[in-house]
Amino acid sequence: MSIFENCLIQAPDGVILSRCGMKKVEWYIKNGLAEIIETDPVTTIRLKFEPSGRRGIGDPLLLDGKPNICVACGTPDDLTKHHIIPYSFIKYMKIEYKVDIIRDIFPLCQPCHGDYEKHSQEKRKEMSISFGVPMYGISQKETRKVRKAMGAAAALQKYNGDIPDERKKEILEVVKDFLGKSEITDADLTSVRKYKIADRSDYINFSKHVAESVIDYSEFAKEWREHFVEKMNPKYMPEAWKVDRKTKDVWVTQRMLNQSKRD
């Protein structure tokens, strides 16, 4: 199963600019900004306008295309896209880094992806301790309390008629204690089921806090790349990919800059 279509984008003079997926190809064609030059061996389009910049030309991480096998074990089956630098952090960073992460997105099969996510969670826990910020926005004690109350509210609404009276009283007390109320309405149960931790006054966005604390993105990215290599020992990474690659002079199109400002 291929998850990277590796289509080619050419400048008006035929110089290859980068790779992309069919979704972007279709967008260019639909808007009259490019024409299809060939479809075999890969779909190639040529822009009808001169791009605002050509930085990145010659970068094999942009031009060579992505492998369609798991970079850890080599299987072509059940592939998923893995962000080596977690996007949960990147989304709070500058647009240049959001653009640059394409160089650190590679295929992992579902089993390998699941294995690595366990290691990733452990690393985040270590970061949480280091930064003194709860990983889920509030303390573990409060998180358990919230989850227990949400589960109790859901049980009362879904299975109310099937729960023995004594057990129902116990579950109801959980919700009462959580809300600090002596009487509970169905609206209360609904509000607890839909409870959002992020709306709390004591909530701290862990990912945003980490992202805003990063001083040197290249070092931050290197740390995550080294972690991925250490835990997964990927045998099928492109030769051009390096853990110590520096992030600099990232070309960002005007369209992306405008979108970033709107966001």
Secondary structure, 3 states (H helix, E strand, C coil): CCCCCCEEEECCCCCEEEEECHHHHHHHHHCCCEEEEECCCCCEEEECCCCCCCCCCCCHHHHCCCCCCCCCCCCCCCEEEEECCCHHHHCCCCHHHHHHHHHHEEEEEHHHHHHHHHHHHHHHHHHHHHHCCCCCCCCHHHHHHHHHHHHHHHHHHHHHHHCCHHHHHHHHHHHHHHHCCCCCCHHHHHHHHCCCHHHCCCCCCHHHHHHHHCCCHHHHHHHHHHHHHHHHCCCCCCCCCCCCCCCCCCCCCHHHHHHHHHC
